[in-house]
């Protein structure tokens, strides 16, 4: 595909966390840190010397079924790369159901843009004490089965679970329920960036 700076790299993000909640910049408070979609855009531009066109149709509180019904918000932007981050608001649904919704989203996009690639992100762990943790623990396994040619998977749920063995939930959350704070936003960014460097290392072999 054409990856020239003049065209840029289209991308799309889905889910409330992907809107930027609870980055300090979103609420105009110090230290005014942006969310991980902005950081990731910056890294791609610097690493590959291209101009990235980023579009974010995320809407707070929506789930994967809503995503299936609103794929046109994605295809209207002629994307090259689509980030799909549903799951946090899909609590109560089985992992298989949510994964099937994500699969339908990708299929609808590929009908129009067969060369489009995807990054599927399992959500962070919601706070069980706040009553938000439900079936999200099923999602890493179900989402991971979607990975393959043109589809990468980032398992923030399992990574965050490991962090919770050493840090309190509120130390990593902006609302103490289901949003990352500035620190965990950087962890999201780190995990997404690792996709790029892992891919490059494989290409060099």
C-alpha positions in Angstrom: 0.0 0.0 0.0 1.0 3.6 -0.4 2.6 4.7 2.8 4.0 8.0 1.5 3.9 11.0 3.8 1.5 12.8 1.4 -1.1 10.2 2.0 -0.4 9.4 5.6 -1.7 6.5 7.7 -5.4 6.5 8.4 -6.4 5.1 11.8 -9.6 4.7 13.8 -10.1 4.1 17.5 -13.1 2.7 19.4 -14.2 2.7 23.0 -14.6 5.1 25.9 -11.1 4.6 27.1 -10.0 5.4 23.6 -11.7 8.8 23.7 -9.0 9.8 26.2 -10.7 9.3 29.6 -9.1 10.0 32.1 -6.1 11.7 30.7 -5.2 14.9 32.5 -5.2 16.9 29.2 -8.8 15.9 28.4 -9.9 17.6 31.6 -7.5 20.5 31.4 -5.6 19.7 34.5 -1.9 19.3 35.3 0.3 17.8 33.9 -1.9 18.0 30.8 -0.8 14.6 29.5 -2.5 13.4 26.3 -4.0 10.0 25.8 -2.3 7.0 24.2 -3.8 7.5 20.7 -1.9 10.8 20.5 1.3 9.2 21.8 1.0 6.4 19.3 0.5 8.8 16.4 3.6 10.7 17.5 5.7 7.5 17.6 4.6 6.3 14.2 5.4 9.6 12.6 8.8 9.8 14.2 9.7 6.1 13.5 8.6 5.9 9.9 8.9 9.5 8.8 5.3 9.8 7.6 2.3 12.0 8.3 -0.5 10.3 10.2 -4.1 11.2 9.7 -5.9 10.2 12.8 -9.6 9.9 13.2 -11.3 9.0 16.4 -15.1 8.1 16.4 -15.1 6.7 19.9 -18.2 7.4 22.0 -18.4 6.9 25.7 -20.4 4.0 27.0 -20.8 2.2 23.7 -20.2 -1.6 23.3 -19.2 -3.9 20.5 -22.7 -4.3 19.1 -22.9 -0.5 18.7 -19.6 -0.8 16.8 -21.0 -3.3 14.3 -23.9 -0.9 13.6 -21.6 2.1 13.1 -18.9 0.7 10.9 -19.6 3.4 8.4 -18.0 5.9 10.8 -14.8 3.9 10.0 -15.1 3.1 6.3 -15.9 6.7 5.5 -12.3 7.6 6.4 -10.7 5.1 4.1 -8.5 3.6 6.8 -5.2 1.8 6.5 -5.0 0.8 10.2 -7.9 0.4 12.6 -7.6 0.1 16.3 -10.6 -1.8 18.0 -10.8 -1.4 21.7 -14.2 -2.7 22.7 -14.8 -4.8 25.8 -15.0 -2.6 28.9 -18.7 -1.8 28.2 -19.4 -5.4 27.1 -19.4 -6.8 30.6 -22.0 -9.5 30.9 -21.5 -10.8 27.3 -19.5 -13.9 26.6 -16.0 -13.5 25.2 -17.2 -15.4 22.1 -20.0 -12.9 21.5 -17.8 -9.8 21.8 -15.1 -11.4 19.6 -17.7 -12.2 17.0 -18.8 -8.6 17.0 -15.2 -7.5 16.5 -14.8 -10.0 13.7 -17.9 -8.6 12.0 -16.5 -5.1 12.3 -13.3 -6.2 10.7 -15.1 -8.0 7.9 -17.2 -5.0 7.1 -14.1 -2.8 6.9 -12.2 -5.3 4.7 -15.1 -5.6 2.3 -14.2 -2.0 1.2 -10.6 -1.9 2.1 -9.1 -5.4 1.8 -5.6 -4.3 2.7 -6.6 -2.6 5.9 -4.9 -3.9 9.1 -6.2 -4.1 12.6 -5.1 -3.9 16.2 -7.5 -5.5 18.7 -7.0 -4.4 22.3 -8.5 -6.2 25.3 -9.5 -3.7 28.0 -7.8 -3.0 31.3 -9.2 -4.7 34.4 -12.3 -2.8 35.7 -12.7 -2.3 39.4 -14.5 -5.3 41.0 -15.2 -3.3 44.1 -17.1 -0.7 42.0 -19.2 -3.5 40.5 -17.9 -3.1 37.0 -15.9 -6.3 36.7 -18.1 -9.0 35.0 -17.1 -11.2 32.0 -14.2 -9.1 30.9 -11.8 -11.8 32.0 -13.0 -14.0 29.1 -12.0 -11.4 26.5 -8.2 -11.9 26.3 -8.6 -15.5 25.2 -11.4 -14.8 22.8 -9.8 -11.7 21.3 -6.4 -13.4 21.0 -8.0 -16.0 18.6 -8.7 -13.2 16.2 -5.0 -12.5 15.8 -3.4 -13.5 12.5 -2.4 -12.1 9.1 -3.2 -8.4 9.3 -4.6 -8.5 12.8 -2.5 -7.9 15.9 -3.6 -8.3 19.5 -2.7 -6.4 22.6 -3.8 -7.9 25.9 -4.0 -5.0 28.4 -6.3 -7.1 30.7 -3.6 -9.6 31.5 -0.9 -7.0 31.7 -3.0 -4.9 34.1 -3.8 -8.0 36.1 0.0 -8.4 36.7 0.3 -4.8 37.7 -2.5 -5.2 40.2 -0.4 -7.7 42.1 1.9 -4.9 43.1 -0.1 -1.7 42.8 -3.5 -0.6 44.1 -6.2 -0.1 41.5 -6.7 3.6 42.3 -3.0 4.2 41.7 -3.5 3.3 38.0 -7.1 4.6 37.4 -8.4 8.1 36.8 -11.9 7.4 38.1 -11.2 4.3 40.3 -13.7 2.4 38.1 -12.7 1.7 34.6 -10.5 4.4 33.1 -6.7 4.5 33.1 -4.9 7.5 34.7 -1.9 9.2 33.1 0.5 6.5 34.4 -1.5 3.6 33.0 -2.1 5.5 29.7 1.7 5.4 29.3 1.5 1.6 29.9 -1.1 1.4 27.2 1.2 3.3 24.9 4.2 1.1 25.7 2.2 -2.0 24.9 1.0 -0.6 21.5 4.5 0.6 20.6 5.9 -2.9 21.3 3.8 -4.1 18.3 5.9 -2.0 16.0 9.3 -3.1 17.3 8.3 -6.8 17.6 7.2 -6.6 13.9 10.4 -5.0 12.8 12.5 -7.6 14.6 10.6 -10.4 12.9 11.1 -8.7 9.5 14.8 -8.5 10.1 15.1 -12.3 10.6 
